[in-house]
Amino acid sequence: MTPDQRLAQIVHALQQAGIDILVMGGHAVRYYGIDRNTIDFDLVTSVATAEELRSKLPEAFNSPNLREQGVWRANDFARFEIGRLPDGRQELLEFWLRNHLLGDFQTLNARAEIGFYGGSEIPFLSLPDLLKSKETERETDWSDIALLEEIQDGRNFAALQKDPRLVSVFVTNLRSRRGMDQAIDAGLPNDPALIRETIAACTHPAAFAFWIALAPSTSSSIVIPMIEPTTLASLRSATFGTAKHFALIEICRRAYKRRAIELDRADKQAKLSQGR
């Protein structure tokens, strides 16, 4: 049995036991198109407490190997061993009961993507939510983000080719250099009204930094606080599409990363100090 097939088997067993989940982590990264070897099963669940998981998991895994492992943030996270892999390593299920980077399960589930994986249809975090879940202090997560941003832009651009009404989804969520080049090649920077609407609606500084050079007087109350005033001034005076412009976009991207890492680290430190 492949890891993909094993995940599908696990998901169906959990669903039969009344445990609603969405797949995140390495298997979600694989599903969205990044080649990744993983033995981890990372899940976000609607179950509110580890106690509820303890009561329901035996229905999914009727095995003497089922045992809970200690974790340092037990109010938010639970880990269970469900068996052993052929090489002797533990087979672990890791459940997020609450994740500070994500919304509530009902909201996540409404945006979830049902995909064919391991020979079956299973639910994954949406690509935007998966990107958000990886804004941690781990450098490997940011390597994933760089690749997932390209995939998201590629998906949104492909959708735009089929339905021009989806242009706002593509332009407001631009995050990768490849996606920005696609926007230029498609002639989207030649539409002043679209540019102004896009800048006002951007929620990520990379997209805002890309478009603001075309309409420097346009504002965005959401993104501007994330950008240093000197960088913002340089963006407003930059010539669109130049090397300097793209260097400024990268400065905004790196500043966003630093801020996200600081927030993730602060959350961990707060939970440690609270003994959670």
C-alpha positions as CSV (number, residue, x, y, z in Angstrom):
1,M,0.0,0.0,0.0
2,T,1.4,3.4,-1.0
3,P,1.3,6.4,1.5
4,D,-1.4,8.0,-0.7
5,Q,-3.6,4.9,-0.4
6,R,-2.9,4.6,3.3
7,L,-4.0,8.2,3.8
8,A,-7.3,7.5,1.9
9,Q,-7.9,4.5,4.1
10,I,-7.3,6.5,7.3
11,V,-9.5,9.4,6.2
12,H,-12.4,7.0,5.4
13,A,-11.9,5.2,8.7
14,L,-12.1,8.5,10.6
15,Q,-15.1,9.6,8.7
16,Q,-16.9,6.4,9.5
17,A,-16.1,7.0,13.2
18,G,-17.7,10.5,13.0
19,I,-14.4,12.4,13.0
20,D,-14.6,15.2,10.4
21,I,-11.1,16.2,9.1
22,L,-9.3,18.1,6.3
23,V,-5.9,17.0,5.1
24,M,-3.0,19.4,5.5
25,G,0.8,19.1,5.7
26,G,2.9,17.0,3.4
27,H,0.1,15.0,1.8
28,A,-1.8,18.3,0.9
29,V,1.4,19.6,-0.6
30,R,1.7,16.5,-2.7
31,Y,-2.0,16.7,-3.8
32,Y,-1.5,20.3,-5.0
33,G,1.5,19.3,-7.2
34,I,4.8,19.3,-5.3
35,D,6.8,16.1,-5.3
36,R,7.2,15.2,-1.7
37,N,8.0,12.0,0.2
38,T,6.0,11.9,3.4
39,I,4.9,9.4,6.0
40,D,3.1,12.0,8.2
41,F,-0.6,12.3,8.4
42,D,-1.4,15.9,9.4
43,L,-5.1,16.8,9.8
44,V,-7.3,19.6,11.0
45,T,-10.5,18.4,12.7
46,S,-13.8,19.6,13.8
47,V,-13.4,17.6,17.1
48,A,-13.1,20.1,19.9
49,T,-11.0,18.2,22.5
50,A,-8.4,15.4,22.7
51,E,-10.9,13.6,25.0
52,E,-13.4,13.4,22.2
53,L,-10.7,12.0,19.9
54,R,-9.8,9.4,22.6
55,S,-13.4,8.3,22.7
56,K,-13.9,8.1,18.9
57,L,-10.6,6.8,17.6
58,P,-11.1,3.2,18.7
59,E,-14.1,3.0,16.3
60,A,-11.7,3.9,13.5
61,F,-8.7,1.9,14.6
62,N,-9.5,-1.3,16.5
63,S,-5.9,-2.0,17.3
64,P,-3.8,-2.6,20.4
65,N,-1.2,-0.3,18.9
66,L,-3.5,2.8,19.2
67,R,-2.0,5.0,21.9
68,E,-1.9,8.7,22.5
69,Q,1.5,10.6,22.7
70,G,2.2,13.6,24.9
71,V,2.3,17.0,23.3
72,W,3.2,20.4,24.7
73,R,0.1,22.3,23.4
74,A,-2.6,19.8,24.4
75,N,-5.4,22.3,24.1
76,D,-4.7,22.8,20.4
77,F,-3.0,19.6,19.2
78,A,-3.2,15.9,19.6
79,R,-1.0,13.0,18.4
80,F,-1.8,9.3,18.3
81,E,0.2,6.3,17.2
82,I,-1.9,3.9,15.2
83,G,0.7,1.3,14.3
84,R,4.2,0.7,12.9
85,L,5.5,1.2,9.4
86,P,7.4,-1.7,7.6
87,D,10.7,-0.1,8.6
88,G,9.7,0.0,12.3
89,R,8.9,3.7,12.5
90,Q,5.8,4.9,14.2
91,E,2.7,5.6,12.1
92,L,1.3,8.8,13.6
93,L,-1.9,10.8,13.2
94,E,-1.5,14.4,14.1
95,F,-4.7,16.4,14.7
96,W,-5.0,20.2,14.9
97,L,-8.0,21.0,17.2
98,R,-7.3,24.7,16.9
99,N,-4.6,26.3,14.7
100,H,-3.7,30.0,15.3
101,L,-3.0,30.4,11.6
102,L,-6.4,29.1,10.4
103,G,-10.0,29.9,11.0
104,D,-12.6,27.6,12.5
105,F,-13.3,24.2,11.0
106,Q,-16.7,25.2,9.6
107,T,-15.1,28.0,7.6
108,L,-12.2,25.9,6.4
109,N,-14.6,23.1,5.4
110,A,-16.7,25.4,3.3
111,R,-13.6,26.3,1.3
112,A,-12.1,22.7,1.2
113,E,-11.1,21.0,-2.0
114,I,-12.3,17.4,-2.5
115,G,-9.7,15.7,-4.6
116,F,-8.9,12.2,-5.9
117,Y,-5.9,10.9,-4.0
118,G,-4.8,7.4,-3.2
119,G,-7.6,5.9,-5.3
120,S,-10.4,7.8,-3.5
121,E,-11.9,11.2,-3.0
122,I,-10.8,12.9,0.2
123,P,-11.0,16.5,1.6
124,F,-8.0,18.8,1.6
125,L,-7.5,22.3,3.0
126,S,-8.1,24.8,0.2
127,L,-4.9,26.0,-1.4
128,P,-5.1,29.5,0.1
129,D,-5.7,27.9,3.6
130,L,-2.8,25.5,3.1
131,L,-0.6,28.5,2.2
132,K,-1.7,30.3,5.4
133,S,-1.0,27.2,7.5
134,K,2.6,27.2,6.4
135,E,3.4,30.7,7.6
136,T,5.4,29.3,10.5
137,E,9.0,29.8,11.7
138,R,10.1,26.7,9.8
139,E,12.2,27.5,6.7
140,T,10.9,24.3,5.0
141,D,7.4,25.7,5.2
142,W,8.5,28.8,3.4
143,S,10.1,26.7,0.7
144,D,6.8,25.1,0.2
145,I,5.0,28.5,0.1
146,A,7.2,29.7,-2.8
147,L,6.2,26.6,-4.9
148,L,2.6,26.7,-3.8
149,E,2.3,30.4,-4.7
150,E,3.3,29.5,-8.3
151,I,0.8,26.7,-8.3
152,Q,-2.0,29.0,-7.0
153,D,-1.2,31.7,-9.6
154,G,-1.1,29.0,-12.3
155,R,-4.5,27.6,-11.3
156,N,-6.0,31.1,-11.1
157,F,-4.6,32.1,-14.5
158,A,-5.9,28.8,-16.1
159,A,-9.4,29.5,-14.6
160,L,-9.2,33.0,-16.0
161,Q,-8.6,31.7,-19.5
162,K,-11.8,29.7,-19.3
163,D,-13.9,32.4,-17.6
164,P,-12.9,36.1,-17.9
165,R,-15.2,36.9,-15.1
166,L,-12.6,35.3,-12.7
167,V,-10.0,38.1,-13.5
168,S,-10.3,39.6,-10.0
169,V,-9.4,36.3,-8.4
170,F,-6.2,36.1,-10.4
171,V,-5.1,39.7,-10.1
172,T,-5.8,40.3,-6.4
173,N,-4.1,37.1,-5.3
174,L,-0.9,37.3,-7.4
175,R,2.1,36.1,-5.4
176,S,4.7,34.7,-7.7
177,R,7.0,36.2,-10.3
178,R,5.7,33.7,-12.8
179,G,2.1,34.8,-12.2
180,M,3.1,38.4,-12.5
181,D,4.7,37.7,-15.9
182,Q,1.5,36.0,-17.0
183,A,-0.5,39.1,-16.0
184,I,1.8,41.3,-18.0
185,D,1.7,38.9,-21.1
186,A,-2.1,38.9,-20.9
187,G,-2.2,42.7,-21.0
188,L,-3.9,43.1,-17.7
189,P,-1.8,46.1,-16.6
190,N,-3.4,48.1,-19.5
191,D,-6.8,48.3,-17.7
192,P,-6.7,51.3,-15.4
193,A,-10.1,50.5,-13.8
194,L,-9.1,46.9,-13.1
195,I,-5.8,48.1,-11.5
196,R,-7.5,50.5,-9.1
197,E,-10.0,47.9,-8.1
198,T,-7.3,45.3,-7.6
199,I,-5.1,47.5,-5.4
200,A,-8.0,48.3,-3.1
201,A,-8.8,44.6,-2.8
202,C,-5.3,43.1,-2.4
203,T,-4.7,41.3,0.9
204,H,-1.1,40.2,0.3
205,P,1.8,42.7,0.0
206,A,3.3,41.0,-3.0
207,A,0.2,41.6,-5.1
208,F,-0.2,45.1,-3.8
209,A,3.5,45.9,-4.6
210,F,3.1,44.6,-8.1
211,W,0.1,46.8,-9.0
212,I,0.7,49.9,-7.0
213,A,3.4,51.2,-9.4
214,L,0.7,51.5,-12.0
215,A,-1.6,53.6,-9.8
216,P,0.5,55.2,-7.1
217,S,-2.2,57.3,-5.6
218,T,-4.5,54.3,-4.9
219,S,-4.7,53.1,-1.4
220,S,-5.4,49.9,0.5
221,S,-6.2,50.0,4.2
222,I,-5.6,46.2,4.4
223,V,-2.0,45.9,3.0
224,I,-0.4,49.3,3.5
225,P,0.2,48.8,7.3
226,M,2.4,45.7,6.4
227,I,4.8,47.8,4.2
228,E,7.5,50.0,5.6
229,P,6.8,53.7,4.7
230,T,10.2,54.1,2.8
231,T,9.4,51.0,0.8
232,L,5.9,52.2,0.0
233,A,7.3,55.5,-1.1
234,S,9.7,53.8,-3.4
235,L,6.9,51.6,-4.8
236,R,4.8,54.6,-5.6
237,S,7.6,56.1,-7.6
238,A,8.9,52.9,-9.3
239,T,8.6,52.3,-13.0
240,F,6.4,49.3,-13.5
241,G,8.1,46.1,-14.6
242,T,11.6,47.2,-14.1
243,A,14.3,45.4,-12.1
244,K,13.9,48.0,-9.3
245,H,10.2,47.4,-9.2
246,F,10.6,43.6,-8.8
247,A,13.3,44.1,-6.2
248,L,10.9,46.2,-4.2
249,I,8.2,43.5,-4.5
250,E,10.8,41.0,-3.1
251,I,11.5,43.4,-0.2
252,C,7.8,43.4,0.6
253,R,7.6,39.6,0.4
254,R,10.6,39.2,2.8
255,A,9.1,41.7,5.2
256,Y,5.9,39.8,5.2
257,K,7.8,36.5,5.9
258,R,9.7,38.1,8.8
259,R,6.4,39.4,10.3
260,A,4.7,36.0,10.0
261,I,7.7,34.2,11.6
262,E,7.6,36.7,14.5
263,L,3.8,36.1,15.0
264,D,4.2,32.3,14.9
265,R,7.1,32.4,17.4
266,A,5.1,34.7,19.7
267,D,2.2,32.3,19.6
268,K,4.4,29.4,20.6
269,Q,6.0,31.4,23.4
270,A,2.6,32.5,24.7
271,K,1.4,28.9,24.8
272,L,4.5,27.7,26.5
273,S,4.2,30.4,29.2
274,Q,0.6,29.4,29.7
275,G,1.6,25.7,30.1
276,R,-0.6,24.7,27.1
